[in-house]
Amino acid sequence: MAASPTHIGREEIVEIARRPYTLRPFDYGGMSRLFCAYPHDPQDCKLAVKFLNRDLSDSSTTLIRFQRECLILNQLDHPGVPHFVSSGTLYGRNYLAYELIEGTNVLKILQHRAKTGNPLRPEIATRLFRQLLLALNYLHSLKKPVIHSDISPENLVIDSGQLRLIDFGSAFRLGAQELSSAKWRGKPSYLSPEQARNQSWDHRSDLYQAGIVFYELLSGCKWNRGHSIEDKHRLSAKPEPQDLSRIPAPQATLIERLTQLKPELRFQSAHECLKALDSLELRTDSAA
C-alpha cells in the first residue's frame, strides 16, 4: 500500500468511487486536510478530498461532525452546493470527496475591492445575494432542514456566474442540536448573536450571516471590525450599530431586518426574504 498522503508536495494515486485519481495537497482546515484529486480519465471531474486530521480521529465529537458532513452532502442536490462523490476511509483515515469548485472566492473579491475602494455594483451584489438565498431556501426547506452555520465570503465561490455555498463542516439538521448549541462554530466575524452567546440556533442564524455578507458585498466594508478573535467574538455577541448610509435604501432595509438581534424579528425564512427581494426589484424596475 502507498504511504499515507500527509506531506506537502507528496502525490498519491488512489481509487475514489472506483475511479483512479492523483492526490495533491491543497489546503489546511481546522479539523481536516484538503487535497485536490486529479482524474486519470479526462471525462471525470476534479475532486476536493477532505481528510480528517489524524490527531482528531479519536475525538468522538469531531468524528460525529465529520460523518454528519458526509451524510448531509450525500443527500443534497442543488446547483448552489457541491456535488457529493464518495466518503469512507483511505489509508485508515476518514475522507470525504466532492466536486472541486474552481471559481472565484468571494473573500478574494471583497479583499480586492477593499484595496481599490470600489465595492460591487448594487445589481451584481443583489444578484449574488439572491443566489445565496435560493441555496438557503433549498437547504432550509428539506424534509429534514439543513442549517449551514458558517456562511461567510470565504465559503462562497462564484463558478461560471453561479454562486456556490461550500464547506458543510459546521452544518447540522434542524432538531439534531446536541452539537449545535455546545459551542459556537464558524468564522468569529460572521457569527450570529445566538451562536456567539453559545445559545441554540436555527435557520434564522443562517439568514443573519447572509445579511452580513450582503452588507459587505454592497458596502465594501467589514461588518465586524474586531482585531483579535476575542474582539470579533465579543462584537458578534453584542453587535454595534452599522452605518447603512452607503447602501441603497431598499437593500439597506433588507439588511436591517436580516440582522436583527432577536431571531423572531428577522425574516423567518429564506423564502420570505426572497419575496421581499422580488418586491424590491420590481419597484426598482418600475422606477427605471
C-alpha positions in Angstrom: 0.0 0.0 0.0 1.2 3.5 -0.8 2.2 5.9 2.0 -0.4 8.0 3.7 -0.9 11.4 1.9 0.1 13.7 4.7 3.1 15.6 3.4 3.1 18.8 1.4 4.4 18.1 -2.1 3.6 14.3 -2.0 1.4 12.8 -4.7 -0.5 9.6 -4.2 -2.5 7.6 -6.7 -5.8 6.5 -5.1 -9.1 5.0 -6.1 -12.2 7.1 -5.4 -15.7 5.8 -6.4 -13.9 3.1 -8.3 -12.0 5.7 -10.4 -8.3 6.4 -10.3 -7.1 9.8 -9.2 -3.8 11.5 -8.2 -4.0 13.3 -4.9 -2.1 16.6 -4.4 -2.1 18.7 -1.2 -4.4 21.7 -1.5 -5.2 23.4 1.8 -5.4 23.0 5.6 -8.6 23.3 7.7 -9.3 23.4 11.4 -10.0 19.7 11.7 -9.1 18.5 8.2 -6.5 18.4 5.4 -7.8 19.2 1.9 -6.4 17.6 -1.3 -7.2 18.0 -4.9 -7.8 14.8 -6.8 -6.9 14.9 -10.5 -8.7 12.2 -12.6 -6.8 9.9 -14.8 -9.7 9.8 -17.2 -10.3 13.2 -18.7 -14.0 12.6 -18.7 -14.0 12.6 -14.9 -14.1 15.8 -13.0 -11.5 17.1 -10.4 -12.5 16.4 -6.8 -11.8 18.0 -3.5 -10.9 15.4 -0.9 -11.1 16.2 2.7 -9.2 14.0 5.2 -10.0 14.2 8.9 -6.7 15.1 10.8 -5.1 12.1 12.5 -4.9 13.8 15.8 -8.7 14.4 15.8 -9.8 11.0 14.6 -10.2 9.7 18.1 -12.4 12.6 19.2 -16.0 11.4 19.1 -17.4 14.9 18.7 -15.1 15.7 15.8 -15.8 12.3 14.1 -19.6 12.8 14.5 -19.3 16.2 12.9 -17.3 14.8 10.0 -19.6 11.9 9.5 -22.6 14.3 9.6 -21.0 16.5 6.9 -20.6 13.4 4.7 -24.2 12.3 5.3 -25.6 15.8 4.6 -23.6 16.4 1.4 -24.6 13.0 0.1 -28.3 13.9 0.3 -28.1 17.4 -1.3 -28.9 18.1 -5.0 -28.8 21.8 -5.9 -26.7 23.9 -8.2 -25.8 26.2 -5.3 -23.9 23.5 -3.3 -21.1 21.0 -4.2 -22.0 17.5 -5.6 -21.1 14.6 -3.3 -19.0 11.9 -4.9 -17.8 9.5 -2.1 -16.8 9.0 1.5 -15.2 6.3 3.5 -11.6 5.5 4.6 -8.3 5.8 2.7 -5.0 4.8 4.4 -7.0 4.3 7.6 -8.2 7.9 7.6 -11.8 9.2 7.1 -12.3 11.1 3.9 -15.0 13.0 2.0 -14.8 13.5 -1.7 -16.9 16.0 -3.6 -16.9 18.2 -6.7 -14.0 20.6 -6.8 -15.4 24.1 -7.4 -12.7 26.2 -9.1 -14.4 29.5 -9.4 -13.6 32.9 -7.7 -13.7 33.0 -3.9 -16.0 35.9 -2.8 -13.5 36.7 0.0 -10.8 37.5 -2.6 -13.2 39.7 -4.5 -14.0 41.6 -1.3 -10.3 42.0 -0.4 -9.5 43.3 -3.9 -12.5 45.7 -3.8 -11.4 46.9 -0.4 -8.0 47.8 -1.7 -9.4 49.7 -4.6 -12.2 51.4 -2.6 -14.6 50.2 -5.2 -17.5 48.0 -3.9 -19.6 45.8 -6.2 -22.3 47.4 -8.1 -25.7 47.0 -6.3 -27.2 45.0 -9.1 -24.3 42.5 -9.0 -24.3 42.2 -5.2 -28.1 41.7 -5.2 -27.9 39.0 -7.9 -25.3 37.1 -5.8 -27.3 37.6 -2.7 -30.4 36.2 -4.5 -28.4 33.1 -5.5 -27.3 32.6 -1.9 -30.9 32.9 -0.7 -32.0 30.3 -3.3 -29.4 27.8 -1.9 -30.5 28.6 1.7 -34.2 28.2 0.7 -33.4 24.7 -0.6 -31.4 23.7 2.5 -34.0 25.1 4.9 -37.0 23.6 3.0 -35.7 20.0 3.0 -37.8 17.4 4.9 -35.0 17.5 7.5 -33.8 21.1 7.2 -30.1 21.7 6.9 -28.5 24.6 8.8 -25.2 25.6 7.3 -24.0 27.6 10.4 -20.8 29.0 8.7 -21.9 31.4 5.9 -19.1 33.8 5.1 -17.3 35.2 2.0 -14.7 32.5 2.5 -17.3 29.8 2.0 -18.8 31.3 -1.2 -17.4 30.7 -4.6 -18.6 32.1 -8.0 -18.4 29.4 -10.6 -19.5 30.3 -14.2 -21.8 33.0 -12.8 -23.3 30.7 -10.2 -22.8 31.4 -6.5 -21.9 28.1 -4.7 -22.0 27.6 -1.0 -19.2 25.3 0.2 -17.8 23.8 3.4 -20.6 22.0 5.3 -18.3 21.1 8.2 -20.4 23.0 10.7 -23.8 22.0 9.2 -26.4 20.1 11.1 -30.0 19.0 10.5 -32.6 21.0 12.4 -33.6 19.1 15.5 -30.2 17.4 15.9 -28.9 20.1 18.2 -26.8 18.2 20.6 -23.8 19.7 18.9 -25.2 23.0 17.6 -25.6 24.5 21.0 -22.5 23.0 22.6 -20.1 25.7 21.2 -20.1 28.3 18.5 -18.7 27.2 15.2 -17.8 29.2 12.1 -15.8 32.4 11.5 -15.9 34.7 14.5 -16.7 37.8 12.4 -19.8 36.2 10.9 -21.4 34.5 13.9 -25.0 35.3 14.7 -25.5 36.7 18.2 -27.1 33.5 19.4 -24.1 31.5 18.1 -21.6 33.9 19.8 -23.6 33.6 23.1 -23.5 29.7 22.9 -27.2 29.5 22.5 -29.1 27.2 20.2 -29.6 28.5 16.7 -31.7 27.6 13.7 -32.1 28.6 10.0 -32.6 32.3 11.1 -28.9 32.3 12.1 -28.0 31.4 8.5 -30.1 34.4 7.4 -28.3 36.7 9.8 -25.0 35.6 8.3 -26.3 36.1 4.8 -27.3 39.6 5.8 -23.7 40.3 6.9 -22.4 39.0 3.5 -24.9 41.2 1.7 -23.8 44.2 3.6 -20.1 43.6 2.8 -20.8 43.0 -0.9 -22.7 46.3 -1.1 -20.5 48.5 1.1 -17.0 47.1 0.6 -16.6 47.4 4.4 -16.2 44.8 7.1 -19.2 44.2 9.3 -17.2 43.1 12.3 -14.2 45.3 12.9 -12.6 43.4 15.8 -8.9 42.8 15.6 -8.4 39.7 17.8 -10.6 36.6 17.9 -11.8 37.7 21.3 -12.8 41.1 19.9 -14.6 39.6 17.0 -16.4 37.2 19.2 -17.5 39.9 21.6 -18.8 42.1 18.7 -20.7 39.2 17.3 -22.4 38.6 20.7 -23.2 42.3 21.1 -23.2 43.8 17.6 -22.7 47.5 17.2 -25.0 49.6 15.0 -23.9 49.7 11.4 -23.7 52.7 9.1 -26.0 51.7 6.1 -25.9 55.2 4.5 -23.5 53.9 1.7 -26.0 51.2 0.8 -29.1 51.9 -1.4 -32.2 52.3 0.8 -34.1 49.2 -0.4 -31.2 46.8 0.1 -30.4 48.5 3.5 -33.9 47.7 4.6 -33.4 44.1 3.9 -30.1 44.0 5.7 -31.5 45.8 8.7 -34.2 43.1 9.1 -31.9 40.2 8.4 -29.5 41.3 11.1 -32.0 42.0 13.9 -30.6 40.9 17.3 -33.6 38.8 18.1 -34.3 35.9 15.6 -38.0 36.4 15.8 -37.6 39.9 14.4 -35.7 38.8 11.3 -37.2 37.3 8.1 -38.5 33.9 9.3 -37.4 32.1 6.1 -35.2 32.5 3.1 -38.5 32.2 1.0 -39.9 35.3 2.9 -36.7 37.2 2.2 -36.8 36.2 -1.5 -40.3 37.6 -1.7 -39.1 40.9 -0.2 -36.2 40.9 -2.7 -38.6 40.3 -5.6 -40.7 43.2 -4.4 -37.6 45.4 -4.2 -36.5 44.5 -7.7 -40.0 45.1 -9.1 -40.1 48.6 -7.5 -36.6 49.3 -8.9 -37.6 48.2 -12.4 -40.8 50.4 -12.3 -38.7 53.4 -11.2 -36.3 52.9 -14.1 
